[in-house]
Amino acid sequence: MQCRCYWLGEVPYQKAWALQRAVAARVAAGERPPTLLLLSHPPTFTFGRRGNPAHLLWGEEGARRRGIAVVWSDRGGDVTYHGPGQVVGYPILPLGQLQVTREGRLRLPQRDYVGYLRRLESVLIRVLAYFGIRGFRMEGLTGVWVRLPSGDPAKIAAIGVRVNAQGISQHGFALNVDTSAEHWSGIIGCGLRGYAIANLADFLQPPPPMQDVVTAVAEAFAEGFGCAGMPCVTAPDGII
């Protein structure tokens, strides 16, 4: 299928969220093809629908004193960190026909929803392999993991998505390239106690340039989702 990919640079979280909704409406209306938005955010803690405020160890006021925004979003999952040194991907894709649950809600069939998460994980594992790093899945834990030199598992990429009422995906994934360890210490990432957070910089010094990672992500996504001829172009501010 034909897809589009845009590199947006650093975008405030709320602005990127609004952009996702606007693009999703156009994809649903057939006015634009499936679209992958790649970007980074200024320091931000985001909560998903299953977010637990206790997992923000600094509290909202403490986070803001440190210059970190706090946003409650409609994606899946718990709390995570977004910031410089991270490639964030928001695939805006039509995923299929929604079904009505017993509670009268619309949702994608579970097999299709889980399958979408697994495909995103495969894309990120392919990106890591491009840089000579072995990524893997952890049973029952969405995201992508690596092993530190100690042998302990550490999470290097988080995934949290939403499928809207038109069956269009929003939100997506975040791959750590060279993020702030201090900022990660302010949360229990994804609500998982006892697990470390990893970056590409833990394995590669110097870490790869962000644009190289962006290119690798775009290419892996195109391969994983069957997007023919999908270069990732730099978009002027707000113009896609």
C-alpha positions in Angstrom: 0.0 0.0 0.0 1.0 3.6 -0.4 2.0 5.4 2.8 3.5 8.7 3.8 6.1 9.4 6.4 7.1 12.8 7.9 9.8 13.8 10.3 8.5 16.7 12.3 11.5 17.4 14.7 10.6 18.3 18.3 6.9 18.9 18.8 5.1 19.6 22.1 3.1 16.6 23.1 -0.3 18.3 23.1 0.3 19.8 19.6 1.4 16.4 18.3 -1.7 14.8 19.8 -4.0 17.3 18.1 -2.1 16.7 14.8 -2.7 13.0 15.1 -6.4 13.5 15.5 -6.5 15.8 12.5 -4.6 13.3 10.3 -6.7 10.4 11.5 -9.9 12.2 10.5 -8.5 12.7 7.0 -7.3 9.0 6.7 -10.8 7.9 7.8 -12.4 10.1 5.2 -10.1 8.7 2.5 -8.5 12.1 1.9 -5.0 10.9 2.6 -3.1 7.6 2.7 -1.9 5.8 5.9 0.7 8.1 7.5 3.6 7.6 9.9 4.6 10.7 12.0 8.1 10.6 13.4 9.2 13.2 15.9 10.5 13.9 19.4 9.0 15.7 22.3 10.3 18.1 24.9 10.5 16.5 28.4 7.0 15.0 29.1 5.5 12.4 31.3 2.4 10.9 29.7 -0.2 8.6 31.3 -2.4 6.2 29.3 -5.8 5.0 30.2 -4.5 2.6 32.8 -2.2 5.2 34.3 -1.6 5.1 38.1 -0.7 8.5 39.6 1.4 6.7 42.2 3.8 5.8 39.4 4.8 9.4 39.0 7.3 9.4 41.8 7.9 13.2 41.8 4.2 14.1 41.6 2.8 16.4 39.0 4.0 19.6 40.7 7.5 18.1 41.3 7.7 17.1 37.6 6.7 20.6 36.5 9.3 22.2 38.8 11.9 20.1 36.9 10.6 21.4 33.6 8.7 18.2 32.6 5.2 18.5 31.4 2.6 16.0 32.6 -0.2 14.8 30.2 -3.0 12.4 30.6 -3.8 10.9 27.2 -6.2 8.4 25.7 -3.6 5.8 24.6 -3.2 2.4 26.2 -0.8 1.7 29.0 0.5 3.4 32.1 3.1 6.2 32.5 6.1 6.7 30.3 8.6 9.4 29.5 9.1 11.3 26.3 12.0 13.7 25.7 15.1 14.6 23.7 17.1 11.7 22.5 14.1 9.6 21.6 12.4 8.8 18.3 8.6 8.7 18.7 6.4 7.2 16.0 2.7 7.7 15.5 1.3 5.4 12.8 -2.1 6.7 11.6 -3.4 3.5 9.9 -6.8 2.0 9.1 -6.8 -1.2 11.1 -10.1 -2.7 10.1 -13.8 -3.0 11.0 -14.6 -2.4 14.7 -17.0 -4.6 16.5 -19.6 -3.8 19.2 -18.7 -5.2 22.7 -21.3 -6.4 25.2 -21.0 -3.1 26.9 -22.0 -1.3 23.7 -18.5 0.0 22.9 -16.7 -0.1 19.6 -13.3 -1.9 19.6 -11.0 -3.7 17.2 -11.2 -7.5 17.6 -8.6 -8.6 20.2 -6.7 -10.8 17.7 -6.3 -7.8 15.4 -5.3 -5.4 18.1 -2.7 -7.7 19.6 -1.4 -8.5 16.2 -0.9 -4.8 15.5 1.2 -4.5 18.7 3.3 -7.5 17.7 3.9 -5.9 14.3 5.1 -2.7 15.9 7.4 -4.7 18.1 8.8 -6.5 15.1 9.5 -3.2 13.4 11.5 -1.9 16.4 13.4 -5.2 16.7 14.4 -4.8 13.1 15.6 -1.3 13.8 17.8 -2.5 16.6 19.2 -5.3 14.4 20.2 -2.6 11.9 22.5 -1.2 14.6 23.8 -4.6 15.6 21.7 -4.8 18.8 19.5 -7.8 19.6 16.0 -6.8 20.7 13.4 -9.2 22.0 9.9 -9.5 23.4 9.1 -10.3 27.1 6.1 -12.6 27.6 3.1 -10.6 28.7 4.8 -7.2 28.5 4.2 -5.0 25.5 7.3 -3.3 24.1 10.9 -4.2 23.1 13.7 -5.3 25.4 17.4 -5.7 25.3 19.9 -7.4 27.6 22.4 -5.2 29.5 26.0 -6.3 29.9 25.0 -7.7 33.3 22.5 -10.0 31.5 19.5 -8.2 33.0 16.6 -7.3 30.7 16.0 -3.6 30.1 13.2 -1.8 28.1 14.4 0.2 25.1 11.1 0.9 23.4 7.6 1.5 24.8 4.4 1.0 22.9 1.0 2.5 23.7 -1.8 2.8 21.1 -5.4 3.7 20.6 -7.9 2.7 17.9 -10.6 5.4 17.3 -14.2 4.9 16.5 -13.4 4.8 12.7 -10.8 2.0 13.2 -7.8 4.3 12.8 -4.7 3.8 14.9 -3.2 6.7 17.0 -0.3 7.1 19.4 2.4 4.4 18.9 5.9 3.8 20.0 9.0 5.5 21.5 12.6 4.2 20.9 15.3 5.4 23.3 18.4 6.6 21.6 20.1 8.8 24.3 17.5 9.9 26.8 18.0 11.4 30.3 18.5 8.8 33.0 17.6 11.4 35.6 14.2 12.0 34.0 13.4 8.3 33.9 14.0 8.2 37.7 10.9 10.3 38.2 8.5 7.4 37.2 7.9 3.7 37.4 7.9 3.3 33.7 4.9 1.5 32.3 4.2 0.6 36.0 6.9 -2.1 35.9 9.0 -2.1 39.1 12.5 -3.5 39.1 13.3 -3.2 35.3 15.9 -0.9 33.9 15.5 1.5 30.9 18.0 1.2 28.1 19.2 3.5 25.2 21.0 2.8 22.0 23.8 4.9 23.7 24.3 2.1 26.2 25.5 -0.1 23.4 26.9 2.3 20.8 29.3 5.2 21.6 28.9 7.6 20.1 25.2 6.9 19.7 24.0 7.0 16.1 22.8 10.4 14.8 19.0 10.8 15.2 18.5 11.2 11.5 20.1 7.7 11.0 17.7 6.3 13.5 14.7 8.0 11.9 15.7 6.6 8.5 16.1 3.1 10.0 12.6 3.3 11.6 11.0 4.5 8.4 12.6 1.7 6.4 11.7 -1.0 9.0 8.1 0.3 9.2 7.7 0.3 5.4 8.9 -3.3 5.3 6.8 -4.4 8.2 3.6 -2.8 7.1 4.0 -3.3 3.3 4.4 0.4 2.5 5.8 0.7 -1.0 8.3 3.5 -1.7 7.9 5.4 1.6 10.7 8.0 2.0 10.5 10.0 5.3 10.5 13.7 4.4 11.0 16.6 6.7 7.8 18.5 7.0 7.5 22.3 7.4 6.0 23.3 10.8 2.4 21.9 10.9 2.3 21.3 7.1 1.7 17.7 6.2 
